[in-house]
Amino acid sequence: MRKKAASILVNPLADEFGSGIRIEKALVKDFNSFEQADLCILAQAEQSHRDNYHLFFLLEEGTISIEIDFQRHTINPSSVICIHPSQVHRILSFENVTVTFWTITNENLNPENLLLLENITPAMPLTLDKDTFSILSDAASLSIKIAERHREKLHRSLLKDSCNTLVSLVASQYLAQFKPADRLSRFEVVTKAFKLALERDFRIAKKPGMYAQKLHLSIPYLNECVKNTTGYSVSHHIQQRVILEAKRFLHHSDKSVKEIAFELGYDDYPQFSRLFTKIAGMTALTFRNQNLDLFNTYL
């Protein structure tokens, strides 16, 4: 039977030099090819977890099957993916992989890069054209060489700048799929600001009026903007975000439903229970049991 953690496992950054940044290139056949001494992020990620850093994969060869927040994705060659600290994920399998991965904490991200990453949450695997992949691959190779020169007096500064360049290159590819900021409608601008506020405050702000106040808007106007842009009301987005976090805890921790409700800002447990059933279409315990059965079929 699956043994759960007391809470969702958070992997700290394994960083030999304390820089808050790590970059490596791995060439591996599959999970079974790892020796205990050779464990890297790929092997450590077999268990569902969150990270305390942003994680990027740039895949050159092979395939990686990964689960992110209950969704399965296959990463193919010439692809990149960004995984945010809030996302629960695990690697299901990989085969004949050549992949560069890098990790960077919020503290080491340039402010503009941190904002860019917040704007593309959640990120899905992105296939790159040949020229873009080549540029990213060359930039990653340079960063790896810089990382290895740890005796350089400006090593940390050089490593930080090189990895921020990589982050900017990746973010630019995601943002190329979206409208430029100067072409967003007023409704889209407001919706974007609401989603950023929601990600920060969903544990404490449960009512549309709280977000309207933060954004200095009236409740009807905020609702009009969000519904026009997404097709759903502000309340719908708040509830969906809360229930996603609840599902993460139910599936990846052994916290009781009551403990989860309290952690998500609900002192009224029956209210939370009714909300979960309404949004998920089943009780919280049913969701936990169904996903436990599903997990065990993959073992």
NORNORPE-V940389 format. One record per residue. N is the residue number from 1. RES is the residue in one small letter. PHI is phi in radians with two decimals (none if undefined). PSI is psi in whole degrees, -180 to 180 (* if undefined). Layout:
n = [N/N]
res = [RES/RES]
phi = [PHI/PHI]
psi = [PSI/PSI]
This chain:
n = [1/2/3/4/5/6/7/8/9/10/11/12/13/14/15/16/17/18/19/20/21/22/23/24/25/26/27/28/29/30/31/32/33/34/35/36/37/38/39/40/41/42/43/44/45/46/47/48/49/50/51/52/53/54/55/56/57/58/59/60/61/62/63/64/65/66/67/68/69/70/71/72/73/74/75/76/77/78/79/80/81/82/83/84/85/86/87/88/89/90/91/92/93/94/95/96/97/98/99/100/101/102/103/104/105/106/107/108/109/110/111/112/113/114/115/116/117/118/119/120/121/122/123/124/125/126/127/128/129/130/131/132/133/134/135/136/137/138/139/140/141/142/143/144/145/146/147/148/149/150/151/152/153/154/155/156/157/158/159/160/161/162/163/164/165/166/167/168/169/170/171/172/173/174/175/176/177/178/179/180/181/182/183/184/185/186/187/188/189/190/191/192/193/194/195/196/197/198/199/200/201/202/203/204/205/206/207/208/209/210/211/212/213/214/215/216/217/218/219/220/221/222/223/224/225/226/227/228/229/230/231/232/233/234/235/236/237/238/239/240/241/242/243/244/245/246/247/248/249/250/251/252/253/254/255/256/257/258/259/260/261/262/263/264/265/266/267/268/269/270/271/272/273/274/275/276/277/278/279/280/281/282/283/284/285/286/287/288/289/290/291/292/293/294/295/296/297/298/299]
res = [m/r/k/k/a/a/s/i/l/v/n/p/l/a/d/e/f/g/s/g/i/r/i/e/k/a/l/v/k/d/f/n/s/f/e/q/a/d/l/c/i/l/a/q/a/e/q/s/h/r/d/n/y/h/l/f/f/l/l/e/e/g/t/i/s/i/e/i/d/f/q/r/h/t/i/n/p/s/s/v/i/c/i/h/p/s/q/v/h/r/i/l/s/f/e/n/v/t/v/t/f/w/t/i/t/n/e/n/l/n/p/e/n/l/l/l/l/e/n/i/t/p/a/m/p/l/t/l/d/k/d/t/f/s/i/l/s/d/a/a/s/l/s/i/k/i/a/e/r/h/r/e/k/l/h/r/s/l/l/k/d/s/c/n/t/l/v/s/l/v/a/s/q/y/l/a/q/f/k/p/a/d/r/l/s/r/f/e/v/v/t/k/a/f/k/l/a/l/e/r/d/f/r/i/a/k/k/p/g/m/y/a/q/k/l/h/l/s/i/p/y/l/n/e/c/v/k/n/t/t/g/y/s/v/s/h/h/i/q/q/r/v/i/l/e/a/k/r/f/l/h/h/s/d/k/s/v/k/e/i/a/f/e/l/g/y/d/d/y/p/q/f/s/r/l/f/t/k/i/a/g/m/t/a/l/t/f/r/n/q/n/l/d/l/f/n/t/y/l]
phi = [none/-1.15/-1.77/-1.65/-1.39/-1.08/-2.54/-1.13/-1.09/-2.03/-1.45/-1.34/-1.32/-1.40/-2.36/-1.05/-1.89/1.19/-1.52/1.37/-2.43/-2.53/-2.50/-2.59/-2.07/-2.12/-2.17/-2.42/-1.42/-2.93/-0.97/-1.21/-1.44/-1.40/-1.63/-0.97/-1.31/-1.82/-1.04/-2.31/-1.02/-1.05/-1.30/-1.18/-1.52/-1.21/-1.63/-1.01/-2.88/-1.89/-1.99/-1.72/-2.67/-1.53/-2.08/-2.19/-2.05/-2.07/-1.70/-1.67/-2.45/1.45/-2.37/-2.18/-1.79/-2.35/-1.93/-2.24/0.85/1.27/-1.98/-1.62/-2.31/-1.96/-1.69/-1.83/-0.96/1.09/-2.17/-2.33/-2.52/-2.03/-2.03/-1.49/-1.00/-1.34/-1.48/-1.51/-2.64/-2.73/-1.51/-1.50/-2.91/-2.68/-2.54/0.86/-1.71/-2.11/-2.48/-1.79/-2.23/-2.44/-2.27/-2.65/-1.45/-0.95/-1.12/-1.67/-1.40/-1.06/-0.90/-1.19/-1.22/-1.05/-1.15/-1.07/-1.15/-1.08/-1.33/-1.98/-1.45/-1.49/-1.68/-1.93/-0.97/-2.20/-1.43/-1.82/-1.29/-1.02/-1.16/-1.14/-1.07/-1.09/-1.11/-1.12/-1.12/-1.14/-1.12/-1.16/-1.09/-1.13/-1.08/-1.11/-1.11/-1.13/-1.07/-1.30/-1.63/-1.28/-1.53/-1.06/-1.09/-1.82/-0.97/-1.09/-1.13/-1.13/-1.15/-1.06/-1.13/-1.19/-1.27/-1.16/-1.11/-1.05/-1.06/-1.07/-1.10/-1.18/-1.03/-1.11/-1.26/-1.17/-1.21/-1.12/-1.38/-1.81/-1.18/-1.04/-1.00/-1.35/-1.95/-1.28/-1.28/-1.05/-1.05/-1.19/-1.09/-1.13/-1.10/-1.08/-1.14/-1.09/-1.12/-1.14/-1.15/-1.08/-1.09/-1.34/-2.11/-1.10/-1.26/-1.98/-1.92/-1.94/-2.06/-0.94/-1.07/-1.20/-1.35/-1.05/-1.14/-1.08/-1.68/1.02/-2.25/-1.39/-1.07/-1.03/-1.22/-1.05/-1.07/-1.08/-1.10/-1.16/-1.22/-1.13/-1.45/-1.93/1.56/-2.25/-1.34/-1.05/-1.02/-1.03/-1.13/-1.07/-1.12/-1.09/-1.19/-1.11/-1.22/-1.04/-1.15/-1.10/-1.09/-1.03/-1.18/-1.10/-1.48/-2.01/-2.51/-1.83/-1.05/-1.25/-1.03/-1.13/-1.12/-1.14/-1.01/-1.13/-1.12/-1.63/1.62/-1.91/-1.34/-1.60/-1.05/-1.03/-1.11/-1.09/-1.07/-1.15/-1.12/-1.05/-1.08/-1.12/-1.40/-1.51/1.37/-2.82/-1.26/-1.08/-1.16/-1.10/-1.05/-1.07/-1.18/-1.10/-1.29/-1.16/-1.10/-1.13/-1.08/-1.14/-1.22/-1.58/-1.34]
psi = [145/132/122/157/162/-31/180/127/133/118/122/162/119/102/106/-34/8/27/-16/13/141/138/134/161/132/138/105/151/-50/-179/-40/-15/-5/136/155/-37/-13/12/135/-170/-35/-44/-38/-21/10/-28/140/135/169/164/160/28/169/136/133/137/131/109/123/-45/157/-170/147/128/124/145/126/115/53/6/133/137/146/122/122/169/151/36/158/151/145/130/125/157/-29/-17/131/130/163/149/126/-41/161/156/126/57/135/111/139/131/146/151/145/135/161/-38/-27/-8/137/144/-40/-33/-40/-42/-40/-43/-37/-32/-15/24/133/151/142/164/139/122/133/149/169/-46/-43/-43/-41/-42/-46/-41/-42/-42/-39/-40/-40/-42/-39/-42/-40/-41/-34/-19/59/-7/-9/140/-34/29/-51/-43/-43/-42/-43/-47/-41/-39/-33/-32/-43/-45/-44/-41/-42/-47/-38/-32/-38/-44/-22/-20/-17/166/143/151/-35/-2/3/142/167/-40/-43/-38/-46/-43/-41/-43/-39/-45/-37/-43/-39/-44/-35/-37/10/-22/-27/-23/108/-6/144/-36/-30/-36/-37/-41/-43/-35/4/46/163/155/-47/-39/-41/-45/-41/-45/-50/-42/-36/-37/-40/-19/-3/156/168/-44/-41/-47/-40/-49/-42/-40/-40/-45/-33/-44/-38/-42/-39/-46/-41/-39/-31/7/170/18/142/161/-38/-42/-40/-43/-45/-42/-28/11/17/108/-26/95/-44/-35/-45/-43/-42/-40/-44/-47/-40/-45/-43/-17/13/165/163/-41/-38/-43/-46/-46/-41/-42/-28/-43/-41/-41/-44/-27/-20/-9/*]
